[in-house]
Amino acid sequence: MTVLVALAANLVIAVAKAVGGLFAGSPALLSEAAHSVADSLNEVFLLAALRRSRRPADRRHPFGYGKERFFWSLLAAVGIFVMGGCFSFFQGVEALRSGAEETFGGYVAGFIVLGVAFLAEGASLLRALFQVRRQGGTATGLRDPALRTVVAEDGTAVLGVTLAAIGMALHMVTGNVVWEASASLAIGALLVYVAYRLGRDARDQLIGEAADPETSDRIRSLLDAQPEIDSVEAVFTMKMGLDAVLVAVRVDLMPGLDSERVEEVAVRIKRSVAGAIPEAGEIFLDVTDRPAREAWESPAATGERGGA
């Protein structure tokens, strides 16, 4: 719902800014129009992410499609950079190169459009922040890449509209287009920065980002508390989606356990991890006993295997 509200707001605002920018001949307003067009396209990407990431696992994708959210968020970041940031830089440089003449009526129309845009973008931002709060606050709510992108877009839009209004006002007062050109360049720099941050987050998650350290520490503490475990050799986690984490652990068991007992312990450990970490959808255990592992890794055994 939050993405649909943001999409509707951006489509209306994009048209208003484009018409107002052309009528007023304002580079800052045209930069903001490009910003809103980029945001509208990005909302379409995010809607695709929400729909496609919910598909169940299948043979080709046994871990599901949760990472679709991260892929489409990366495309949204690219869209902000190319359509918003680059066009805003172009408008600012072009204004500095050739100048821009605006009439008083153009200024009035521009300020009206920016005022409406500020209210619409502000309402969308408040809606997104309310959604973040409803999902558990900043730390939890902003784990969702779609919601995080909406918050970033709307926050950037409010700041961009403010910069455009300041640039237009200083241009009107001083008659010097450098103020409005500078506003366009500042909007471009802001969009490039936001695109970089969103793209970096999506990249980290696409290449296999681990779960947060608190989750890994909880898993290790739970394993350390099991009486049959002699040592925890490794704990690996990887985010597979918004609420899905893959867990793989390697543990050494106390010596003397028979195969039936080892199987019971493994089942109990997996159930304990699943109960403590609800998002742990897939849990893999590499269970060994220390004497067997040490015998396998001994120099004599290694030399014998190497010569075989």
C-alpha positions as CSV (number, residue, x, y, z in Angstrom):
1,M,0.0,0.0,0.0
2,T,2.9,2.4,0.9
3,V,4.4,1.8,-2.6
4,L,1.1,2.5,-4.3
5,V,0.6,5.7,-2.4
6,A,4.1,6.9,-3.4
7,L,3.6,5.9,-7.0
8,A,0.3,7.9,-7.3
9,A,1.9,10.9,-5.7
10,N,5.0,10.8,-7.9
11,L,3.0,10.5,-11.1
12,V,0.9,13.5,-10.4
13,I,3.8,15.5,-9.2
14,A,6.0,14.6,-12.2
15,V,3.4,16.0,-14.6
16,A,2.9,19.1,-12.6
17,K,6.6,19.8,-12.3
18,A,7.2,19.2,-16.0
19,V,4.4,21.5,-17.1
20,G,5.4,24.1,-14.5
21,G,9.1,23.8,-15.4
22,L,8.4,24.3,-19.1
23,F,6.1,27.2,-18.5
24,A,8.5,28.9,-16.1
25,G,11.7,27.9,-17.9
26,S,13.1,26.9,-14.6
27,P,16.1,24.5,-14.6
28,A,15.5,23.6,-10.9
29,L,11.9,22.7,-11.5
30,L,12.8,20.6,-14.5
31,S,15.4,18.8,-12.4
32,E,12.7,18.0,-9.9
33,A,10.4,16.8,-12.7
34,A,13.1,14.3,-13.8
35,H,13.5,13.4,-10.1
36,S,9.7,12.6,-9.9
37,V,9.8,10.6,-13.2
38,A,12.7,8.5,-11.9
39,D,10.8,7.9,-8.6
40,S,7.7,6.8,-10.5
41,L,9.6,4.3,-12.5
42,N,11.3,3.1,-9.4
43,E,7.9,2.5,-7.7
44,V,7.0,0.2,-10.6
45,F,10.2,-1.7,-10.0
46,L,9.4,-2.0,-6.3
47,L,5.9,-3.3,-7.1
48,A,7.4,-5.9,-9.3
49,A,9.8,-6.8,-6.4
50,L,6.9,-7.2,-4.0
51,R,5.0,-9.5,-6.3
52,R,7.8,-11.6,-7.6
53,S,9.6,-12.1,-4.2
54,R,6.5,-13.9,-2.8
55,R,6.7,-16.8,-5.3
56,P,7.2,-20.2,-3.6
57,A,10.4,-22.2,-4.0
58,D,10.7,-24.5,-6.9
59,R,13.2,-26.8,-8.5
60,R,15.3,-24.0,-10.2
61,H,15.2,-21.8,-7.1
62,P,15.0,-24.2,-4.1
63,F,15.6,-21.3,-1.6
64,G,12.8,-19.3,-3.0
65,Y,12.7,-15.8,-4.6
66,G,13.2,-13.6,-1.6
67,K,16.3,-12.0,-3.2
68,E,14.1,-10.5,-6.0
69,R,13.5,-7.6,-3.7
70,F,17.2,-6.8,-3.6
71,F,17.6,-7.1,-7.4
72,W,14.7,-4.7,-8.1
73,S,16.0,-2.3,-5.4
74,L,19.3,-2.3,-7.3
75,L,17.5,-1.3,-10.5
76,A,15.7,1.4,-8.6
77,A,19.0,2.8,-7.5
78,V,20.3,2.8,-11.0
79,G,17.1,4.6,-12.1
80,I,17.6,7.3,-9.5
81,F,21.2,7.8,-10.6
82,V,20.6,7.9,-14.4
83,M,17.2,9.6,-14.7
84,G,17.3,11.8,-11.7
85,G,20.9,12.6,-10.9
86,C,22.4,12.9,-14.4
87,F,19.5,14.9,-15.8
88,S,19.7,17.3,-12.8
89,F,23.4,17.8,-13.5
90,F,22.7,18.5,-17.1
91,Q,20.1,21.1,-16.3
92,G,22.4,22.9,-13.9
93,V,25.3,23.0,-16.3
94,E,23.1,24.1,-19.2
95,A,21.6,26.9,-17.1
96,L,25.1,28.1,-16.2
97,R,26.2,27.9,-19.8
98,S,23.2,29.6,-21.5
99,G,21.4,31.3,-18.7
100,A,17.6,31.2,-18.0
101,E,15.1,34.0,-18.1
102,E,11.9,33.7,-16.0
103,T,8.9,36.0,-15.8
104,F,7.2,36.9,-12.6
105,G,4.2,34.7,-13.7
106,G,6.7,31.9,-14.2
107,Y,8.0,32.3,-10.7
108,V,4.5,32.2,-9.3
109,A,3.5,29.1,-11.2
110,G,6.8,27.4,-10.1
111,F,6.2,28.2,-6.4
112,I,2.7,26.9,-6.6
113,V,3.8,23.6,-8.2
114,L,6.6,23.3,-5.6
115,G,4.2,24.0,-2.8
116,V,1.8,21.3,-4.0
117,A,4.7,18.9,-4.5
118,F,6.0,19.6,-1.0
119,L,2.6,18.7,0.5
120,A,2.2,15.6,-1.6
121,E,5.7,14.3,-1.0
122,G,5.5,15.1,2.7
123,A,2.2,13.2,3.0
124,S,3.8,10.2,1.2
125,L,6.9,10.4,3.5
126,L,4.7,10.5,6.6
127,R,2.8,7.4,5.3
128,A,6.1,5.6,4.7
129,L,7.4,6.5,8.2
130,F,4.2,5.3,9.8
131,Q,4.6,2.0,7.9
132,V,8.2,1.8,9.3
133,R,6.9,2.4,12.8
134,R,4.2,-0.2,12.4
135,Q,6.7,-2.8,11.3
136,G,8.8,-2.4,14.4
137,G,10.6,0.9,14.2
138,T,13.7,2.0,12.3
139,A,15.9,-1.0,12.9
140,T,13.3,-3.5,11.9
141,G,11.1,-1.7,9.4
142,L,13.9,-0.5,7.2
143,R,15.1,-4.1,6.6
144,D,12.5,-4.2,3.8
145,P,14.4,-2.8,0.7
146,A,11.1,-1.7,-0.9
147,L,10.1,0.3,2.2
148,R,13.6,1.6,2.6
149,T,13.7,2.8,-1.0
150,V,10.3,4.6,-0.6
151,V,11.5,6.4,2.6
152,A,14.7,7.4,0.8
153,E,12.9,8.6,-2.3
154,D,10.3,10.6,-0.4
155,G,12.8,12.1,2.0
156,T,15.0,13.1,-0.9
157,A,12.0,14.5,-2.7
158,V,11.1,16.8,0.2
159,L,14.6,18.0,0.4
160,G,14.9,18.4,-3.4
161,V,11.7,20.5,-3.5
162,T,13.1,22.7,-0.7
163,L,16.4,23.2,-2.6
164,A,14.5,24.0,-5.8
165,A,12.3,26.6,-4.0
166,I,15.4,28.3,-2.4
167,G,17.1,28.4,-5.8
168,M,14.1,29.9,-7.5
169,A,13.6,32.5,-4.7
170,L,17.3,33.6,-4.9
171,H,17.1,33.8,-8.7
172,M,14.0,36.0,-8.5
173,V,15.5,38.3,-5.9
174,T,19.0,38.6,-7.4
175,G,18.3,38.1,-11.0
176,N,21.3,35.7,-11.1
177,V,20.6,32.3,-12.6
178,V,23.6,30.8,-10.8
179,W,21.4,30.3,-7.7
180,E,18.9,28.1,-9.6
181,A,21.6,26.3,-11.5
182,S,23.3,25.6,-8.2
183,A,20.0,24.2,-6.8
184,S,19.9,21.8,-9.8
185,L,23.4,20.7,-9.2
186,A,22.7,20.2,-5.5
187,I,19.6,18.1,-6.4
188,G,21.7,16.0,-8.7
189,A,24.4,15.4,-6.1
190,L,21.7,14.5,-3.5
191,L,20.2,11.9,-5.9
192,V,23.6,10.4,-6.8
193,Y,24.4,10.0,-3.1
194,V,21.0,8.3,-2.4
195,A,21.4,6.1,-5.4
196,Y,24.9,5.1,-4.2
197,R,23.6,4.2,-0.7
198,L,20.6,2.2,-2.0
199,G,22.8,0.4,-4.6
200,R,25.4,-0.5,-2.1
201,D,22.8,-2.0,0.3
202,A,21.3,-4.0,-2.6
203,R,24.7,-5.2,-3.7
204,D,25.6,-6.4,-0.2
205,Q,22.4,-8.4,0.0
206,L,22.7,-9.9,-3.5
207,I,26.2,-11.2,-3.1
208,G,25.3,-13.0,0.2
209,E,25.2,-10.7,3.2
210,A,25.3,-12.4,6.5
211,A,22.5,-11.9,9.1
212,D,23.1,-9.3,11.7
213,P,25.7,-10.1,14.4
214,E,23.1,-10.4,17.1
215,T,21.4,-13.3,15.2
216,S,24.7,-15.1,14.8
217,D,25.6,-14.6,18.4
218,R,22.2,-16.0,19.5
219,I,22.8,-19.1,17.4
220,R,26.3,-19.6,18.8
221,S,25.1,-19.2,22.3
222,L,22.3,-21.7,21.8
223,L,24.8,-24.2,20.4
224,D,27.2,-23.7,23.2
225,A,24.5,-24.5,25.7
226,Q,23.9,-28.0,24.2
227,P,25.5,-30.6,26.5
228,E,26.4,-32.9,23.6
229,I,28.4,-30.3,21.7
230,D,32.1,-30.2,22.5
231,S,32.9,-27.1,20.4
232,V,31.3,-24.9,17.8
233,E,33.7,-24.7,14.9
234,A,31.8,-22.3,12.6
235,V,28.5,-20.5,12.2
236,F,27.5,-19.2,8.8
237,T,24.4,-17.2,7.9
238,M,23.1,-15.6,4.7
239,K,20.0,-13.4,4.1
240,M,17.8,-15.1,1.5
241,G,15.0,-12.5,1.6
242,L,13.3,-10.0,3.9
243,D,12.4,-12.6,6.6
244,A,14.5,-15.6,5.5
245,V,17.9,-16.6,6.6
246,L,20.0,-19.6,5.7
247,V,22.0,-21.1,8.6
248,A,24.9,-23.5,8.3
249,V,26.9,-24.6,11.4
250,R,29.7,-27.0,11.9
251,V,30.0,-28.5,15.4
252,D,32.1,-31.2,17.1
253,L,30.1,-33.6,19.4
254,M,31.3,-35.2,22.6
255,P,33.0,-38.5,21.9
256,G,31.2,-41.8,22.5
257,L,27.8,-41.0,20.9
258,D,26.4,-43.7,18.7
259,S,24.9,-42.9,15.3
260,E,21.3,-43.0,16.6
261,R,22.1,-40.6,19.4
262,V,23.9,-38.3,16.9
263,E,20.8,-38.2,14.8
264,E,18.6,-37.3,17.8
265,V,20.9,-34.6,18.8
266,A,21.1,-33.1,15.3
267,V,17.3,-33.0,15.1
268,R,17.0,-31.4,18.5
269,I,19.6,-28.7,17.6
270,K,17.8,-27.8,14.3
271,R,14.5,-27.5,16.1
272,S,16.1,-25.3,18.8
273,V,17.6,-23.0,16.2
274,A,14.4,-22.8,14.3
275,G,12.5,-22.0,17.5
276,A,14.9,-19.3,18.5
277,I,15.4,-17.8,15.1
278,P,12.0,-17.7,13.3
279,E,13.5,-16.4,10.1
280,A,15.9,-19.4,9.8
281,G,14.1,-21.1,7.0
282,E,16.9,-23.5,6.0
283,I,19.3,-25.0,8.7
284,F,22.2,-27.2,7.8
285,L,24.4,-29.0,10.3
286,D,27.8,-30.5,9.8
287,V,28.0,-32.8,12.9
288,T,31.2,-34.7,13.7
289,D,32.9,-36.0,16.9
290,R,36.3,-34.7,17.8
291,P,38.3,-38.0,17.9
292,A,37.1,-39.0,14.4
293,R,37.9,-35.6,13.0
294,E,41.4,-35.5,14.6
295,A,42.1,-38.9,13.3
296,W,41.0,-37.9,9.8
297,E,43.1,-34.7,10.0
298,S,46.3,-36.3,11.5
299,P,49.5,-36.1,9.5
300,A,49.7,-39.9,9.1
301,A,46.1,-40.1,7.7
302,T,46.7,-37.1,5.5
303,G,49.9,-38.7,4.0
304,E,48.1,-42.0,3.5
305,R,45.2,-40.2,1.7
306,G,47.6,-38.2,-0.4
307,G,49.5,-41.3,-1.5
308,A,46.4,-43.3,-2.4
